[in-house]
Amino acid sequence: MDIGIIGCGIAGLTVSYYLLNDRVASSITIFERRTLVPRKHCTGLVSLETLMKLPLASRFVENMYRSMIFLIHGANFGIEIVADRYFACRIDRVRHEIELMRSLNEMGAVINLGCDVTNISSYNNKYSLTFKRGGEGLLSTHFDKIVIAEGYPPKLSRKYGLSAKYDVLRALQEEVSISSALKNDQVETIYVFISPILFGKGFAWLVPIDRYRIIVGYATEYTSSIEMLENVKQVFKNILKLSYRSVEDLYGGDVLQGYPIATYANDILSIGDAVSMVKSISGGGLYAISLASKLYTRIINLGSVEHYRALRKLFKILRMQYIIKNAAWNILRHALSNTNIIGQVNKILSFNLKHLDYDRHDLLIYTFLTNFLGFKLKSIDRI
């Protein structure tokens, strides 16, 4: 079976790997519009469960985390959720994708960079894929099946009836070196700053890479700017007593919130950001991509009802995360006063969990929100 993959990002690479590794495809040809891949655009956080489902990813783990601290605009306290064991890690996404490309080349895949696919048409029980490459004009080739992993914004996916619910945020982040080493507990903690007032549906984050390097960034439904990123850095600097030394890198891009609606039509399937396969709380796509890639491989091979049912179950979870996330942010928007960026944090309320399911962000937000509102109500009662 000859399969054409449109897109050479993590979604296209992962599904290509599974199709070849499981011997479902006799040939894989990948088409990528850009001439340089991969690009930096993601923090690289995944659960340990998702790590095991992403081919080759375990080779590129840079740090692991067992706690999260939520800081809230206008509140003088934070919420810490601590797990008994590590629940998430950061992987070097660029090195991982380079290794996937190298492995796919060894497995016989053809990766065509600088190829802009413009049309897909049915042709004698096959699909004719038309593309432009350099000054060669329009070219075409034929496949038994097509997987669209074009990312955002989606063009071909929509053209062929594949759809999703989207909210688009703009993200900006820096990799920063710091002068003093982070403490043991700090280097294993993910920090989240929530402000519906400043970021709308977005949020800000600080993720340690190691004791002397961190990632600081934010996603917003408003216009992103270096000035707001500096404000975010100041928040974390004050809370964690940081001393920034130098900026190693600056990058950003679109962050999606939403869920898939229609992801396959006949022998054309779509995966990743093209159909909003994301966790809406963070915008992360690796969880859904890791599961959908394997399910697509089985669907293409067997097409059993069981695999379609599993795919619908995944999409239901993503839809529920989107609904819960929006509800939580609306509650916070009304609960918080329009104060300065953040007040003095006088205390961190810590809650222990035996296991934190980092892929189920809806449950994570529920845990955070109930503890936050519970403490806020107790504080009002004492006044």
C-alpha positions as a printed Julia matrix, in Angstrom:
383×3 Matrix{Float64}:
   0.0    0.0     0.0
   1.43   3.36   -1.08
   0.58   6.22    1.29
   1.16   9.93    0.84
   1.71  12.09    3.94
   1.2   15.84    3.67
   3.29  17.54    6.36
   6.65  16.79    7.95
   5.9   17.97   11.49
   5.58  15.67   14.48
   2.12  14.43   13.39
   3.26  13.45    9.9
   6.5   11.91   11.16
   4.82   9.86   13.89
   2.09   8.39   11.72
   4.67   7.65    9.0
   6.85   5.81   11.52
   4.0    3.6    12.71
   2.78   2.85    9.18
   6.23   1.62    8.17
   7.21   0.01   11.46
   3.96  -2.01   11.59
   4.38  -2.99    7.91
   1.05  -1.46    6.92
   2.56   0.72    4.17
   4.83  -0.62    1.45
   5.94   2.95    0.74
   5.65   6.32    2.44
   6.19   9.64    0.68
   6.13  12.81    2.78
   5.49  16.24    1.27
   6.49  19.36    3.2
   5.95  22.92    2.02
   8.87  24.33    4.02
  12.45  23.86    2.93
  13.88  23.81    6.48
  12.55  21.46    9.14
  12.11  21.06   12.03
  11.53  24.43   13.67
  11.4   25.43   17.33
   7.86  26.26   18.43
   6.96  24.1    21.42
   7.92  23.71   25.09
   8.08  19.93   24.69
   6.18  18.78   27.79
   4.62  15.31   27.69
   3.36  12.82   30.23
   5.5    9.75   30.85
   2.69   7.65   29.37
   2.71   9.67   26.15
   6.51   9.56   26.08
   6.34   5.77   25.77
   3.9    6.05   22.84
   6.05   8.49   20.84
   8.63   6.59   18.81
  12.25   7.37   19.8
  11.21  10.21   22.13
  12.66   8.63   25.29
  16.16   9.27   23.92
  15.65  13.03   24.17
  14.36  13.6    27.7
  15.96  16.69   29.27
  14.09  16.97   32.57
  11.31  15.33   34.61
   8.62  16.86   36.84
   6.62  15.76   39.86
   4.82  18.95   40.88
   2.93  21.92   39.45
   2.39  25.34   41.01
  -0.51  27.51   39.85
  -0.22  31.26   40.4
  -3.37  33.28   39.97
  -3.79  36.91   38.95
  -4.86  38.94   41.96
  -4.49  36.15   44.55
  -1.97  36.27   47.39
  -1.51  32.5    47.39
  -0.64  29.75   44.94
  -1.8   26.14   44.57
   0.79  23.36   44.43
  -0.11  19.85   43.3
   2.58  17.3    44.16
   2.59  13.72   42.88
   4.29  10.77   44.56
   6.18  10.05   41.33
   7.21  11.85   38.16
   4.25  12.55   35.87
   5.77  14.59   33.02
   9.02  15.3    31.22
  10.44  17.72   28.71
  11.85  16.38   25.47
  14.03  18.2    22.96
  11.48  18.39   20.15
  13.94  19.5    17.48
  16.42  16.67   18.09
  13.55  14.19   18.34
  12.09  15.2    14.98
  15.52  15.12   13.33
  16.0   11.55   14.61
  12.55  10.55   13.36
  13.43  11.89    9.9
  16.72  10.02    9.92
  15.01   6.79   10.98
  12.3    7.18    8.35
  14.95   7.63    5.67
  16.55   4.37    6.8
  13.15   2.65    6.71
  12.71   3.7     3.07
  10.47   6.76    3.38
  10.91   9.56    0.85
  10.83  13.06    2.36
  10.24  15.86   -0.16
  10.94  19.34    1.24
   9.85  22.5    -0.56
   6.79  20.73   -2.02
   3.49  22.58   -1.72
   0.53  20.23   -2.22
  -2.31  22.08   -3.94
  -4.9   19.42   -4.75
  -6.04  15.86   -4.09
  -8.34  14.11   -6.56
  -9.74  10.61   -6.96
  -8.25   8.67   -9.86
  -9.02   4.98  -10.71
  -9.5    3.94   -7.05
  -6.38   5.88   -6.15
  -5.69   9.47   -5.16
  -3.81  11.85   -7.39
  -1.8   14.36   -5.38
  -0.8   17.56   -7.19
   2.06  19.67   -5.89
   4.43  22.5    -6.78
   8.21  22.22   -6.3
  10.5   25.13   -7.06
  10.22  26.24  -10.68
   9.07  22.85  -11.99
   5.42  23.8   -12.27
   2.63  21.42  -11.25
   3.58  17.79  -10.67
   1.42  14.83   -9.65
   1.76  11.34   -8.22
  -0.67   8.65   -7.05
  -1.35   6.93   -3.74
  -3.75   4.41   -2.24
  -4.38   6.55    0.82
  -3.58  10.1     2.0
  -2.87  11.4     5.5
  -3.07  15.18    5.88
  -0.78  16.49    8.64
  -0.49  20.02    7.32
  -0.67  21.78   10.69
  -2.32  25.15   11.2
  -3.8   26.92    9.31
  -5.55  23.98    7.61
  -6.3   24.3     3.92
  -6.48  20.87    2.33
  -8.28  19.41    5.36
 -11.13  21.89    5.01
 -11.22  21.47    1.24
 -12.03  17.79    1.67
 -14.63  18.14    4.41
 -12.41  17.46    7.44
 -13.14  19.86   10.27
 -12.51  20.89   13.88
 -13.38  23.46   16.51
 -10.63  26.08   16.85
  -9.62  28.89   19.15
  -6.23  30.29   18.15
  -3.83  31.82   20.66
  -0.54  33.51   19.92
   2.44  32.27   21.95
   5.89  33.68   22.64
   8.61  32.12   24.79
  12.28  32.44   25.63
  14.91  29.98   26.7
  16.76  31.83   29.46
  19.89  31.07   31.47
  19.9   32.09   35.13
  22.75  33.04   37.45
  21.89  30.94   40.52
  20.97  27.27   40.44
  17.37  26.27   41.03
  16.68  24.27   44.18
  15.92  20.54   43.98
  12.17  21.02   44.27
  12.13  23.98   41.86
  13.86  22.16   39.02
  11.17  19.43   39.16
   8.23  21.86   39.16
   6.15  23.28   36.3
   4.92  26.82   37.06
   1.68  28.16   35.58
   0.44  31.75   35.85
  -3.27  32.15   35.08
  -4.72  35.55   34.22
  -7.89  35.69   32.11
  -7.58  39.48   32.44
  -4.14  39.66   30.82
  -4.15  36.62   28.52
  -7.84  35.94   27.87
  -8.11  32.22   27.21
  -4.33  31.82   27.5
  -1.84  31.52   30.35
   1.87  31.86   31.13
   4.44  29.26   32.14
   7.92  28.65   33.45
   9.46  25.24   32.76
  12.95  24.37   34.05
  15.2   22.58   31.55
  17.92  22.09   34.15
  19.24  23.98   37.18
  20.55  26.9    35.12
  18.18  27.01   32.13
  14.45  27.7    31.99
  11.73  28.34   29.44
   9.45  31.31   30.14
   6.51  32.03   27.88
   2.86  32.86   27.5
  -0.07  32.3    25.14
  -2.76  34.92   24.63
  -5.9   35.51   22.6
  -4.69  39.12   22.29
  -1.65  40.42   20.41
   1.59  38.9    21.7
   4.51  41.21   22.48
   8.0   41.24   23.93
   6.77  43.78   26.5
   4.19  41.34   27.91
   6.78  38.55   27.92
   9.03  40.79   30.04
   6.13  41.32   32.45
   5.66  37.56   32.69
   9.37  37.11   33.38
   9.12  39.69   36.14
   6.27  37.75   37.79
   8.31  34.56   37.96
  11.45  36.46   38.94
   9.71  37.93   41.98
   8.08  34.66   43.05
  11.12  32.42   42.6
  13.82  35.01   43.38
  15.46  34.48   40.01
  18.36  36.35   38.49
  18.21  36.23   34.69
  21.57  36.09   32.97
  20.95  35.89   29.21
  18.35  34.94   26.61
  19.42  31.83   24.69
  16.55  31.73   22.19
  13.22  33.37   21.36
  10.46  31.69   19.38
   6.7   31.37   19.17
   3.73  30.46   17.04
   0.06  29.6    17.12
  -1.37  27.58   20.01
  -4.69  25.86   19.42
  -7.59  25.1    21.72
 -10.4   22.97   20.42
 -11.24  19.45   19.33
 -11.68  17.36   16.15
 -15.08  17.05   14.49
 -14.45  15.11   11.25
 -11.0   13.6    10.65
 -11.5   11.05    7.89
 -13.41  10.78    4.61
 -13.04   7.62    2.54
  -9.27   7.08    2.22
  -8.22  10.6     3.26
  -7.4   11.09    6.95
  -6.2   14.15    8.86
  -4.14  14.33   12.06
  -2.58  16.85   14.43
  -3.17  20.6    14.39
  -4.9   20.32   11.02
  -7.95  18.97   12.91
  -7.24  20.45   16.36
  -6.01  17.27   18.05
  -4.91  19.18   21.14
  -5.3   19.38   24.9
  -7.11  22.71   25.22
  -5.66  23.63   28.61
  -2.08  23.67   27.28
  -2.49  23.51   23.51
  -0.21  20.46   23.49
  -0.76  18.01   20.64
   1.61  15.13   21.42
  -0.89  13.21   23.57
  -3.55  13.01   20.85
  -1.01  12.53   18.04
   0.62   9.58   19.82
  -2.75   7.81   20.17
  -4.27   8.8    16.83
  -1.15   7.76   14.88
  -1.42   4.22   16.19
  -5.19   4.12   15.67
  -4.87   5.45   12.1
  -2.3    2.74   11.38
  -4.76   0.08   12.55
  -7.7    1.7    10.74
  -5.75   1.83    7.46
  -4.72  -1.81    7.95
  -7.99  -3.29    9.25
 -10.66  -0.61    9.51
 -12.43  -2.39   12.38
 -15.3   -0.83   14.33
 -13.22  -1.16   17.51
 -10.55   1.24   16.26
 -13.06   3.82   15.04
 -14.74   3.62   18.45
 -11.39   4.23   20.21
 -10.79   7.25   17.98
 -14.2    8.72   18.83
 -13.48   8.14   22.53
 -10.26  10.16   22.21
 -12.08  13.0    20.48
 -14.74  12.99   23.19
 -12.02  13.46   25.82
 -10.52  16.37   23.84
 -13.95  17.98   23.5
 -14.58  17.62   27.24
 -11.2   19.22   28.0
 -12.13  22.18   25.81
 -15.49  22.65   27.55
 -14.04  22.33   31.07
 -11.13  24.64   30.29
 -13.43  27.4    28.99
 -15.78  27.0    31.96
 -12.86  27.2    34.41
 -11.43  30.33   32.8
 -14.86  32.0    32.85
 -15.19  31.22   36.57
 -11.75  32.67   37.23
 -12.47  35.74   35.1
 -15.42  36.56   37.36
 -13.73  35.52   40.61
 -10.6   37.65   40.22
 -10.41  41.39   40.64
  -8.65  43.6    38.12
  -5.52  44.26   40.16
  -1.85  44.5    39.27
  -0.29  41.57   37.43
   0.09  39.62   40.66
   0.19  40.52   44.3
   2.64  39.33   46.91
   2.31  35.55   47.2
   2.21  34.92   50.94
   1.65  31.19   50.89
   1.65  28.14   48.68
  -1.11  25.63   49.44
   0.21  22.15   48.74
  -1.9   19.11   47.87
  -0.53  15.62   47.37
  -1.73  13.09   44.79
  -0.55   9.51   44.42
  -0.69   9.9    40.67
  -1.23  12.96   38.49
  -2.58  12.14   35.02
  -0.91  14.89   33.02
  -2.78  13.89   29.86
  -6.16  14.47   31.5
  -5.87  18.22   31.91
  -9.59  18.43   32.6
  -9.08  16.48   35.85
  -6.0   18.57   36.67
  -7.95  21.81   36.28
 -10.79  20.42   38.38
  -8.32  19.62   41.19
  -6.75  23.08   40.98
 -10.03  24.98   40.75
 -11.78  23.21   43.64
  -8.79  23.81   45.91
  -8.44  27.44   44.81
 -12.12  28.32   45.23
 -12.33  26.35   48.48
  -9.48  28.33   50.03
 -10.85  31.62   48.7
 -14.25  30.91   50.29
 -12.62  30.01   53.62
 -10.67  33.28   53.48
 -13.93  35.24   52.98
 -15.57  33.41   55.89
 -12.74  34.51   58.21
 -13.17  38.19   57.33
